[in-house]
Amino acid sequence: MRTMGGGSMRSLRSAAAVTVCALGVATAIAVPAMMDDGGGGGESGARQPRTVRAGAEAASADSCRDPEASLRPSSASGPAIKRIKNRKVNGHKLNKLIAGVDQNSYRWGYRDPATGDLTGFDIDLVHAIADDIFGDPDAVIFRTIPTSQRIKALQQGKVDVVVRTMTINCDRIKDVAFSTAYFQAGQQVLAPDGTSITGYNKTLRGKKVCTAQGSTAEAELDKPDTGAEHLGAIRVKPVPNQLDCLVRLQLGQVDAVITDNALAAGQAAQDPSVKLVGSRFTDELYGVAMNKDDDDLVRRVNKVLENYRQGGAGSPWMKAYQKWLAKDFSTAQENPAPPAPEYKD
């Protein structure tokens, strides 16, 4: 059984941290099913869209019931698309989409150790958006941004889109616009082998927990009735990037990490000495984030996602899932599919 202290264990964890930086060999990790309940996908393999009535369930800054409801897809070029296409640098057209991404999330957005190129599930989606706008999947400038800077990067115009395992929720739609959802995940606990922690429950009492600043996990820990104070957990200072929590866990500085299970599965694949414990305790949907004023870009991205979901086993979404994620999620999961898009009237 592994303990959380001792010089030899710190050496092991230091070695494991090097492995994380090198993005080591993946190991299959069982994760609870990530897909929506109900609703078959039909021949397309994607779950069927749902329309949310404006004024009843549509998300707004004041009354938020369905933050996942987005603008209907369109391939029309409005002000945002024209701005992106006509952007100039030193008097010359850039002809590039500027995308905010992660470079530290294994399987989602990370640097291939062999080539140094950014790669992963989110990166594939960025290439699809660039291909639709410019006719070239490589017409992208990637800007790596920490979790806490995603919204600010959009508001300040530093990036056109953020594709970085970003959960759509009521707080965030006050500041940015989202596409329809392209993946479903949830918060879960990552802990060492041999831990006494059994999940997001009172077994965290007296345990040091780590999370990323600006993450949905941080918001969960802030909740007075169900968060860290209620559970008796000891919160350490949030880190800029979620991977920093894994390094702290490996070094024995914390006892557990609270994060999206989709990210945690990739981290457990990098380091078999840690594992997901308990079940996920939230249901969250990832979306592409954009500036609130860029309605035509939101519609264009939704059009890309509409095509990305279509085709069943041969869809771009499924090909990306099989390439990047299937190895790290339970093979018992049946019929993986993208979540159903929700649209406003």
C-alpha positions as CSV (number, residue, x, y, z in Angstrom):
1,M,0.0,0.0,0.0
2,R,1.4,3.4,-0.9
3,T,1.6,6.1,1.7
4,M,1.7,9.8,1.2
5,G,5.1,10.5,2.8
6,G,8.6,9.2,3.0
7,G,11.8,10.0,1.0
8,S,11.5,7.0,-1.3
9,M,8.0,7.8,-2.2
10,R,8.9,11.4,-3.0
11,S,11.6,10.1,-5.3
12,L,9.0,7.9,-7.0
13,R,6.7,10.8,-7.4
14,S,9.4,13.0,-8.7
15,A,10.1,10.4,-11.3
16,A,6.4,10.2,-12.1
17,A,6.3,13.9,-12.5
18,V,9.0,13.6,-15.2
19,T,6.9,11.0,-16.8
20,V,3.9,13.4,-16.9
21,C,6.0,16.1,-18.5
22,A,7.1,13.5,-21.1
23,L,3.5,12.4,-21.6
24,G,4.0,8.7,-21.0
25,V,2.3,5.6,-22.2
26,A,-1.5,5.4,-21.6
27,T,-3.2,2.9,-19.4
28,A,-6.9,2.0,-19.7
29,I,-8.9,3.8,-17.0
30,A,-12.6,3.0,-16.1
31,V,-14.7,6.1,-16.0
32,P,-18.4,6.4,-15.5
33,A,-20.5,6.7,-18.6
34,M,-20.4,10.3,-20.0
35,M,-23.4,10.4,-22.3
36,D,-26.8,11.8,-21.9
37,D,-29.6,9.7,-20.6
38,G,-32.4,8.7,-23.0
39,G,-32.8,9.6,-26.7
40,G,-31.3,7.4,-29.3
41,G,-29.0,8.7,-31.8
42,G,-30.6,7.3,-35.0
43,E,-28.4,6.6,-38.0
44,S,-26.3,9.7,-37.4
45,G,-24.9,8.3,-34.1
46,A,-25.5,11.7,-32.5
47,R,-28.2,12.4,-30.1
48,Q,-31.1,14.4,-31.5
49,P,-31.2,18.2,-31.1
50,R,-33.6,19.8,-28.7
51,T,-35.1,23.3,-29.0
52,V,-35.4,25.5,-25.9
53,R,-38.2,28.0,-25.8
54,A,-37.0,31.5,-25.4
55,G,-38.4,33.1,-22.2
56,A,-39.1,29.7,-20.7
57,E,-35.8,27.7,-20.6
58,A,-33.4,29.8,-22.6
59,A,-30.3,30.8,-20.7
60,S,-29.7,34.4,-19.7
61,A,-27.6,36.3,-17.3
62,D,-30.6,36.8,-14.9
63,S,-32.5,33.6,-15.3
64,C,-30.5,30.5,-16.3
65,R,-32.1,27.2,-16.8
66,D,-30.5,25.9,-19.9
67,P,-27.0,27.4,-20.4
68,E,-26.3,24.8,-23.1
69,A,-28.9,26.3,-25.4
70,S,-27.0,28.0,-28.2
71,L,-27.7,29.9,-31.5
72,R,-28.9,27.9,-34.4
73,P,-26.2,26.9,-36.9
74,S,-25.5,29.0,-40.0
75,S,-22.6,29.1,-42.5
76,A,-23.2,32.8,-43.2
77,S,-20.3,35.2,-42.8
78,G,-21.2,38.1,-40.4
79,P,-19.0,40.8,-38.7
80,A,-17.0,38.3,-36.7
81,I,-16.1,36.0,-39.5
82,K,-15.2,38.9,-41.7
83,R,-13.0,40.4,-39.0
84,I,-11.2,37.1,-38.7
85,K,-10.8,36.7,-42.4
86,N,-9.6,40.3,-43.0
87,R,-7.3,40.5,-40.0
88,K,-4.0,42.0,-40.9
89,V,-0.5,41.8,-39.3
90,N,2.1,44.3,-40.5
91,G,-0.2,45.1,-43.4
92,H,-0.6,41.5,-44.6
93,K,-3.7,39.3,-44.1
94,L,-3.1,36.8,-41.4
95,N,-5.5,34.2,-42.8
96,K,-5.5,32.3,-39.5
97,L,-7.9,31.4,-36.8
98,I,-6.5,32.3,-33.3
99,A,-7.5,29.6,-30.9
100,G,-6.9,29.4,-27.1
101,V,-6.0,25.9,-26.1
102,D,-4.3,23.8,-23.4
103,Q,-0.9,22.2,-23.9
104,N,-0.9,20.2,-20.6
105,S,-4.1,18.0,-20.9
106,Y,-3.2,14.6,-22.1
107,R,-5.5,13.4,-24.8
108,W,-7.2,16.8,-25.0
109,G,-4.6,19.4,-25.8
110,Y,-1.0,18.5,-25.3
111,R,2.3,18.6,-27.1
112,D,3.3,15.4,-28.8
113,P,6.7,14.6,-27.3
114,A,8.0,13.2,-30.6
115,T,7.2,16.3,-32.7
116,G,6.4,19.1,-30.3
117,D,3.1,19.7,-32.1
118,L,-0.1,20.4,-30.3
119,T,-2.5,17.5,-30.6
120,G,-5.5,15.9,-29.0
121,F,-9.3,15.8,-29.1
122,D,-9.8,19.6,-28.6
123,I,-7.0,20.3,-31.1
124,D,-8.8,18.2,-33.8
125,L,-11.9,20.3,-33.3
126,V,-10.0,23.5,-33.8
127,H,-8.6,22.2,-37.1
128,A,-12.2,21.4,-38.2
129,I,-13.3,25.0,-37.4
130,A,-10.3,26.5,-39.3
131,D,-11.0,24.2,-42.2
132,D,-14.6,25.5,-42.4
133,I,-13.6,29.2,-42.2
134,F,-10.4,29.2,-44.3
135,G,-10.6,25.9,-46.3
136,D,-7.4,24.8,-44.6
137,P,-7.3,22.8,-41.3
138,D,-3.8,24.2,-40.5
139,A,-4.9,27.8,-40.8
140,V,-4.6,28.2,-37.0
141,I,-2.5,30.1,-34.5
142,F,-2.6,28.3,-31.2
143,R,-2.2,30.3,-28.0
144,T,-1.9,28.3,-24.9
145,I,-3.7,29.8,-22.0
146,P,-4.2,28.8,-18.3
147,T,-7.6,27.8,-17.0
148,S,-8.0,31.1,-15.2
149,Q,-7.4,33.3,-18.3
150,R,-9.8,31.7,-20.7
151,I,-12.6,34.2,-20.4
152,K,-10.2,37.2,-20.2
153,A,-8.5,36.1,-23.4
154,L,-11.8,36.2,-25.3
155,Q,-12.9,39.5,-23.8
156,Q,-9.7,41.2,-24.7
157,G,-9.7,39.8,-28.2
158,K,-6.5,37.8,-27.8
159,V,-8.2,34.7,-29.3
160,D,-11.2,34.0,-31.5
161,V,-12.2,30.8,-29.8
162,V,-11.3,28.9,-26.7
163,V,-11.4,25.1,-27.1
164,R,-10.1,23.9,-23.8
165,T,-12.4,21.4,-22.0
166,M,-14.4,24.4,-21.0
167,T,-17.7,23.7,-19.2
168,I,-20.8,25.6,-20.2
169,N,-22.5,27.0,-17.1
170,C,-24.7,29.9,-15.9
171,D,-21.9,31.9,-14.5
172,R,-19.8,31.8,-17.7
173,I,-22.6,32.7,-20.1
174,K,-22.7,36.1,-18.5
175,D,-19.2,36.7,-19.9
176,V,-18.8,34.6,-23.0
177,A,-20.9,32.9,-25.6
178,F,-20.8,29.1,-26.2
179,S,-21.4,26.7,-29.0
180,T,-23.6,23.7,-28.5
181,A,-22.0,21.0,-26.3
182,Y,-19.5,18.7,-27.9
183,F,-18.6,16.5,-24.9
184,Q,-20.1,15.4,-21.5
185,A,-18.0,15.0,-18.4
186,G,-18.3,15.6,-14.6
187,Q,-16.3,16.4,-11.5
188,Q,-14.6,13.5,-9.8
189,V,-11.8,12.8,-7.3
190,L,-8.3,11.8,-8.4
191,A,-6.2,10.2,-5.6
192,P,-3.2,7.9,-5.1
193,D,-3.4,4.1,-5.0
194,G,-4.0,2.9,-1.5
195,T,-5.8,6.0,-0.5
196,S,-8.5,6.0,2.2
197,I,-10.5,8.5,0.1
198,T,-13.6,6.9,-1.5
199,G,-15.0,9.8,-3.4
200,Y,-16.3,13.3,-3.0
201,N,-17.5,12.7,0.5
202,K,-16.6,12.9,4.2
203,T,-13.5,10.7,3.6
204,L,-11.9,14.0,2.4
205,R,-12.1,15.3,6.0
206,G,-8.6,16.5,7.0
207,K,-7.3,15.9,3.5
208,K,-5.5,18.5,1.4
209,V,-7.3,19.0,-2.0
210,C,-6.1,20.8,-5.1
211,T,-7.9,22.3,-8.0
212,A,-7.3,24.9,-10.7
213,Q,-8.2,28.5,-10.4
214,G,-11.3,29.5,-12.4
215,S,-12.4,25.9,-12.8
216,T,-15.8,24.4,-12.1
217,A,-14.1,22.3,-9.5
218,E,-13.1,25.4,-7.6
219,A,-16.8,26.6,-7.8
220,E,-17.9,23.2,-6.4
221,L,-15.5,23.5,-3.5
222,D,-16.8,27.0,-2.7
223,K,-20.3,25.8,-2.2
224,P,-21.3,26.2,1.5
225,D,-23.6,23.2,1.8
226,T,-21.6,20.6,-0.3
227,G,-18.1,22.1,-0.7
228,A,-14.8,21.8,1.1
229,E,-16.0,23.4,4.3
230,H,-18.9,21.0,4.5
231,L,-16.7,18.0,3.9
232,G,-14.0,19.1,6.2
233,A,-11.4,19.1,3.4
234,I,-8.3,21.4,3.5
235,R,-8.1,23.5,0.4
236,V,-4.7,24.5,-0.9
237,K,-4.2,27.6,-3.0
238,P,-5.6,27.0,-6.5
239,V,-3.1,26.5,-9.3
240,P,-3.1,28.2,-12.7
241,N,-3.2,24.9,-14.6
242,Q,-4.9,21.7,-13.6
243,L,-1.8,19.6,-14.4
244,D,0.0,21.4,-11.5
245,C,-2.4,19.6,-9.2
246,L,-1.2,16.2,-10.5
247,V,2.4,17.2,-9.8
248,R,1.5,18.2,-6.3
249,L,-0.3,14.9,-5.8
250,Q,2.7,13.0,-7.0
251,L,5.0,14.9,-4.7
252,G,2.8,14.2,-1.7
253,Q,1.9,17.9,-1.2
254,V,-1.8,17.2,-1.5
255,D,-4.0,14.1,-0.9
256,A,-6.5,14.5,-3.7
257,V,-7.3,16.5,-6.9
258,I,-10.8,17.6,-7.8
259,T,-11.3,18.0,-11.5
260,D,-13.2,16.9,-14.6
261,N,-13.2,13.1,-14.9
262,A,-12.3,13.5,-18.6
263,L,-9.1,15.3,-17.7
264,A,-8.4,13.0,-14.7
265,A,-8.7,9.9,-16.9
266,G,-5.9,11.2,-19.1
267,Q,-3.8,12.0,-16.0
268,A,-4.4,8.5,-14.6
269,A,-3.3,7.2,-18.0
270,Q,0.0,9.1,-17.7
271,D,0.6,8.0,-14.1
272,P,-0.8,4.5,-13.1
273,S,0.0,5.3,-9.5
274,V,-3.1,7.5,-9.3
275,K,-6.7,6.7,-9.9
276,L,-10.2,8.0,-10.1
277,V,-12.2,7.2,-6.9
278,G,-15.9,7.3,-6.3
279,S,-18.3,8.5,-9.0
280,R,-18.6,11.8,-10.8
281,F,-20.8,14.2,-8.7
282,T,-21.7,16.7,-11.4
283,D,-22.8,16.5,-15.0
284,E,-21.0,19.1,-17.2
285,L,-20.9,19.8,-20.9
286,Y,-18.0,21.2,-22.8
287,G,-18.5,23.9,-25.4
288,V,-16.4,26.1,-27.7
289,A,-16.3,29.6,-26.0
290,M,-16.4,32.8,-28.0
291,N,-16.8,36.5,-27.4
292,K,-20.4,37.4,-26.5
293,D,-20.7,39.8,-29.4
294,D,-19.7,37.3,-32.1
295,D,-23.1,35.8,-32.9
296,D,-22.2,34.8,-36.4
297,L,-19.1,33.0,-35.3
298,V,-21.1,31.1,-32.7
299,R,-23.5,30.0,-35.5
300,R,-20.7,29.1,-37.7
301,V,-19.0,26.9,-35.1
302,N,-22.4,25.3,-34.4
303,K,-22.6,24.5,-38.1
304,V,-19.2,22.9,-37.9
305,L,-20.3,20.8,-34.9
306,E,-23.5,19.8,-36.7
307,N,-21.4,18.2,-39.4
308,Y,-18.8,17.0,-36.9
309,R,-21.5,14.8,-35.1
310,Q,-23.0,13.3,-38.3
311,G,-22.1,9.9,-39.7
312,G,-22.3,7.5,-36.8
313,A,-19.2,5.4,-36.4
314,G,-17.6,7.3,-39.3
315,S,-18.3,10.8,-38.0
316,P,-15.4,13.1,-37.3
317,W,-16.5,13.2,-33.6
318,M,-16.3,9.4,-33.3
319,K,-13.0,9.2,-35.1
320,A,-11.5,11.7,-32.8
321,Y,-13.1,9.9,-29.8
322,Q,-11.6,6.6,-30.9
323,K,-8.2,8.1,-31.6
324,W,-7.8,10.1,-28.4
325,L,-10.2,9.0,-25.7
326,A,-11.4,5.5,-26.1
327,K,-8.3,3.9,-24.6
328,D,-8.6,5.9,-21.3
329,F,-12.4,5.3,-20.8
330,S,-14.2,2.1,-19.9
331,T,-14.7,-0.3,-22.7
332,A,-18.0,-1.1,-21.0
333,Q,-19.4,2.2,-22.1
334,E,-21.9,1.4,-24.8
335,N,-22.6,3.6,-27.9
336,P,-20.5,6.6,-27.1
337,A,-21.9,9.7,-28.8
338,P,-21.7,13.4,-28.7
339,P,-24.3,15.1,-26.5
340,A,-27.5,16.4,-28.2
341,P,-27.3,20.0,-29.3
342,E,-29.7,22.4,-27.7
343,Y,-30.9,25.5,-29.6
344,K,-32.7,28.6,-28.7
345,D,-35.8,29.7,-30.7
